[in-house]
Amino acid sequence: MALLNDLVAVSDAHFRRRVLAVGPGEGFVTGQSVAFLTYTGKSRHAVSIVNTNDEGRSFLLHVASSIRVIVLAAWALLFRTPQCVYLSTSRSKLGAIKDIAVIALARLGKVPVVNHLHGITFASFRESLGPIYGSVVDWAYGYIAASIVLHQKLIAQYARYPGMKISVVNNFVDTDISNSSANRNRDDGSINVLFLSNLVPEKGLFELIDSVKALLTEYPRGISLKLAGRYLPGAGMSSREVEARFLQSIAGLPAIQYCGFANANEKKRLLAWAHVLALPSYMKEEAAPLAVLEGMAAGCYLIVSDFGVLPDLVEDATAAVVPARDTVALQKALTMLKENPDLLRTAGLVNPKIAYERFSVARYVSAIDGILDAVSGEVTR
């Protein structure tokens, strides 16, 4: 038995890499931060974290945060001697500065870098840069050994870097979210619709509200909408202006309820309540939102827009894909469910199976671990 334990210890030591993970950790909750914390918390590697999460802070605090990140990354690279850097990158001009600095430090130490893109707009971001800043970004990204994207269609985001290996790793759904469709009342003709995301206009927020309000005139007791998330700026409005418009749009409508920010327990309760998860987003950064996968795992019928890779995300699932910014199309999709309630029952049977086959946490973490294994085992450039 002692010999067996020794062999296991040797095997673990062989496969465990020292990884410096730089990305949005604890703090303001976004899909990217949840993904970063899920991977770093469950990886079999020995992971050290430098937290870049500075969402919601002023410009000066963003600058101070970037300096802190660069200093901590330099210290970790010097004293913790990682075998690989795992970087969850930004797509903003200010955020890219710290990414460039971290990559440059890794290059100086000959430590390979794996970049994880949680978005769909790197190519357009790169094109928006001037020739000087753009050349600096190209110099930095030219050192990256491998990049991870969320879908096959996003491989082209890094087409300008022929030496970079690209891997597709699907996003994931938390295994704690269970299929609770058996507990939902689907026989009284009512439909419970859930919007589970930050309250940003470009998420299709107001189009969804308007479509439900229109249906309420026809079915006063036949539909309910709950919305959970934080107010964020968008469509030229500040977060306070979004809040004011939102509260005004649902005033006097008890069937439409704002639930605030949903923590893990509240999220499960809302998903157990919902028959439909709706995210008709056209936000430019929308890639593979966790909310859609969570709705899928919970057995909800899914309504998404035809924007980005959202249609691919719900492929084979029981779902409706509607044109972005189209309130009438949203209303028709919801009306169809009123007329065809069997679609809700089908969603409860089909969608959880797809979620757990394609989007498990174990598959997600294992895939990233494998990429870091391959890269850290190679000779760095």
TORPA-742901 format. One line per 4 residues: number of its first residue (from 1); for each residue x, y, z of C-alpha. Coordinates in steps of 0.05 Angstrom, whole numbers. Last residue first. Example, Ala and Ser with C-alpha at 12.3 -4.5 7.8 and 13.67 -1.06 7.14 Angstrom:
<kedos>
2> 273/-21/143 ~ 246/-90/156
</kedos>
This chain:
<kedos>
381> 196/612/-558 ~ 181/562/-504 ~ 199/488/-511 ~ 136/448/-501
377> 112/412/-438 ~ 81/476/-411 ~ 38/481/-474 ~ 12/410/-474
373> -3/408/-399 ~ -37/477/-403 ~ -81/451/-459 ~ -99/389/-418
369> -117/429/-357 ~ -163/472/-401 ~ -199/410/-427 ~ -205/379/-358
365> -236/441/-329 ~ -289/446/-383 ~ -305/371/-384 ~ -312/370/-308
361> -357/432/-309 ~ -405/398/-357 ~ -427/433/-421 ~ -438/382/-476
357> -470/320/-445 ~ -496/356/-384 ~ -530/411/-422 ~ -558/366/-477
353> -590/320/-425 ~ -620/379/-388 ~ -651/406/-453 ~ -689/345/-475
349> -738/326/-420 ~ -758/394/-391 ~ -755/424/-460 ~ -806/373/-484
345> -853/392/-428 ~ -848/465/-447 ~ -860/449/-520 ~ -923/412/-500
341> -952/479/-481 ~ -965/495/-555 ~ -1013/555/-559 ~ -984/592/-499
337> -915/572/-522 ~ -929/600/-591 ~ -950/665/-558 ~ -881/670/-526
333> -846/663/-593 ~ -895/712/-625 ~ -881/764/-571 ~ -807/756/-581
329> -816/765/-656 ~ -856/828/-644 ~ -803/857/-599 ~ -748/849/-652
325> -681/877/-628 ~ -645/813/-649 ~ -684/766/-694 ~ -712/706/-657
321> -684/637/-642 ~ -733/591/-606 ~ -712/532/-563 ~ -718/458/-549
317> -644/441/-556 ~ -613/412/-619 ~ -571/476/-629 ~ -580/522/-569
313> -508/547/-568 ~ -506/550/-644 ~ -562/602/-644 ~ -525/643/-591
309> -461/644/-632 ~ -465/717/-652 ~ -536/745/-652 ~ -597/706/-675
305> -631/722/-610 ~ -646/673/-554 ~ -709/640/-525 ~ -698/576/-486
301> -749/528/-457 ~ -726/512/-387 ~ -702/444/-365 ~ -655/467/-310
297> -594/448/-350 ~ -617/490/-409 ~ -631/550/-364 ~ -562/543/-335
293> -532/539/-405 ~ -569/602/-425 ~ -547/638/-362 ~ -474/618/-373
289> -471/663/-434 ~ -433/634/-494 ~ -408/696/-531 ~ -440/763/-520
285> -387/818/-525 ~ -426/859/-577 ~ -491/858/-537 ~ -547/835/-583
281> -583/794/-531 ~ -651/760/-534 ~ -637/724/-468 ~ -701/687/-447
277> -703/627/-400 ~ -773/597/-401 ~ -812/553/-352 ~ -781/589/-293
273> -794/574/-219 ~ -738/522/-211 ~ -691/570/-248 ~ -710/625/-199
269> -696/581/-138 ~ -629/559/-167 ~ -610/632/-179 ~ -630/651/-109
265> -583/598/-80 ~ -524/619/-124 ~ -533/694/-113 ~ -585/732/-154
261> -577/807/-160 ~ -643/843/-154 ~ -710/807/-163 ~ -747/855/-209
257> -818/832/-220 ~ -865/835/-280 ~ -934/806/-265 ~ -945/861/-213
253> -945/913/-269 ~ -956/983/-240 ~ -885/1006/-257 ~ -849/958/-304
249> -823/1008/-355 ~ -811/1062/-303 ~ -767/1016/-263 ~ -726/999/-325
245> -719/1071/-348 ~ -695/1093/-280 ~ -647/1034/-273 ~ -618/1045/-342
241> -608/1119/-325 ~ -573/1100/-261 ~ -527/1051/-298 ~ -509/1106/-347
237> -543/1108/-415 ~ -512/1109/-485 ~ -541/1042/-503 ~ -509/1011/-442
233> -491/1021/-369 ~ -501/965/-318 ~ -558/950/-270 ~ -545/886/-233
229> -583/821/-246 ~ -649/785/-239 ~ -712/794/-280 ~ -778/758/-268
225> -833/755/-319 ~ -903/727/-311 ~ -952/703/-364 ~ -1024/680/-368
221> -1059/723/-316 ~ -1073/783/-360 ~ -1070/742/-425 ~ -1085/791/-483
217> -1062/856/-450 ~ -1008/816/-414 ~ -980/794/-481 ~ -961/866/-499
213> -928/875/-432 ~ -889/811/-443 ~ -863/836/-510 ~ -846/904/-481
209> -806/873/-425 ~ -767/829/-473 ~ -751/887/-519 ~ -729/927/-458
205> -677/877/-436 ~ -652/853/-503 ~ -582/844/-473 ~ -564/910/-507
201> -603/948/-453 ~ -559/920/-398 ~ -590/890/-336 ~ -538/837/-318
197> -565/769/-333 ~ -621/721/-314 ~ -685/740/-351 ~ -738/689/-330
193> -806/675/-361 ~ -861/638/-323 ~ -918/615/-368 ~ -989/604/-345
189> -1036/554/-378 ~ -1055/518/-314 ~ -1021/453/-334 ~ -947/470/-332
185> -940/473/-256 ~ -866/464/-244 ~ -839/411/-197 ~ -823/361/-252
181> -783/415/-288 ~ -732/417/-232 ~ -672/394/-273 ~ -615/407/-226
177> -566/464/-220 ~ -511/438/-174 ~ -472/414/-235 ~ -456/485/-254
173> -460/495/-330 ~ -401/501/-375 ~ -369/540/-433 ~ -344/499/-491
169> -270/495/-503 ~ -244/507/-573 ~ -169/507/-582 ~ -126/554/-623
165> -50/547/-631 ~ -15/613/-644 ~ 39/616/-697 ~ -9/642/-750
161> -27/704/-710 ~ -72/747/-755 ~ -127/694/-753 ~ -138/705/-678
157> -212/721/-679 ~ -219/669/-735 ~ -224/614/-683 ~ -289/645/-660
153> -334/603/-705 ~ -310/539/-671 ~ -337/563/-605 ~ -314/586/-536
149> -243/605/-553 ~ -178/584/-520 ~ -112/612/-543 ~ -44/578/-548
145> 30/595/-546 ~ 22/670/-537 ~ 85/704/-561 ~ 53/737/-623
141> 1/765/-576 ~ 52/812/-545 ~ 82/837/-611 ~ 12/843/-642
137> -11/885/-582 ~ 49/930/-590 ~ 36/936/-665 ~ -36/956/-651
133> -15/1009/-602 ~ 30/1041/-655 ~ -16/1031/-716 ~ -79/1056/-681
129> -126/1007/-648 ~ -197/994/-673 ~ -175/935/-715 ~ -151/899/-652
125> -218/909/-618 ~ -254/884/-680 ~ -212/820/-679 ~ -220/811/-604
121> -295/818/-608 ~ -327/751/-593 ~ -320/743/-518 ~ -289/702/-463
117> -221/693/-496 ~ -173/650/-456 ~ -98/661/-468 ~ -45/608/-454
113> 24/636/-441 ~ 91/600/-442 ~ 144/620/-391 ~ 210/644/-421
109> 222/691/-362 ~ 225/752/-407 ~ 167/725/-446 ~ 126/717/-383
105> 142/789/-364 ~ 121/813/-434 ~ 56/772/-430 ~ 40/804/-362
101> 55/874/-389 ~ 13/863/-451 ~ -46/839/-409 ~ -37/898/-362
97> -42/946/-420 ~ -100/908/-452 ~ -146/931/-396 ~ -136/1003/-415
93> -151/993/-489 ~ -208/945/-476 ~ -215/873/-497 ~ -188/839/-434
89> -154/772/-428 ~ -162/712/-383 ~ -88/693/-378 ~ -62/624/-358
85> 13/630/-348 ~ 54/566/-351 ~ 111/532/-315 ~ 106/579/-256
81> 170/600/-220 ~ 137/621/-155 ~ 190/675/-139 ~ 202/712/-204
77> 137/698/-241 ~ 97/711/-178 ~ 132/777/-163 ~ 123/801/-235
73> 49/781/-234 ~ 39/819/-168 ~ 72/882/-196 ~ 32/879/-261
69> -34/867/-226 ~ -22/924/-177 ~ -6/972/-234 ~ -70/951/-269
65> -111/961/-205 ~ -83/1031/-197 ~ -103/1048/-268 ~ -173/1020/-258
61> -177/1058/-192 ~ -162/1122/-230 ~ -215/1106/-283 ~ -268/1093/-230
57> -288/1024/-208 ~ -348/981/-230 ~ -306/923/-254 ~ -237/918/-223
53> -227/842/-225 ~ -154/831/-244 ~ -140/779/-190 ~ -71/747/-192
49> -80/674/-176 ~ -31/618/-162 ~ -52/549/-188 ~ -22/482/-171
45> -54/440/-226 ~ -114/394/-216 ~ -160/452/-235 ~ -224/459/-194
41> -217/528/-162 ~ -177/559/-220 ~ -228/535/-271 ~ -290/556/-232
37> -259/622/-212 ~ -244/641/-285 ~ -312/619/-310 ~ -348/657/-256
33> -305/719/-270 ~ -320/715/-344 ~ -394/708/-333 ~ -393/769/-289
29> -393/779/-214 ~ -358/841/-187 ~ -307/817/-136 ~ -268/752/-131
25> -230/731/-193 ~ -221/767/-259 ~ -158/741/-292 ~ -85/722/-285
21> -72/649/-269 ~ 1/630/-254 ~ 6/555/-262 ~ 54/506/-230
17> 38/441/-265 ~ 11/378/-235 ~ 18/317/-281 ~ 85/292/-258
13> 73/308/-185 ~ 7/270/-188 ~ 42/209/-217 ~ 97/211/-165
9> 45/216/-109 ~ 6/158/-139 ~ 70/116/-142 ~ 86/132/-70
5> 16/113/-49 ~ 22/47/-86 ~ 88/33/-51 ~ 57/47/16
1> 0/0/0
</kedos>
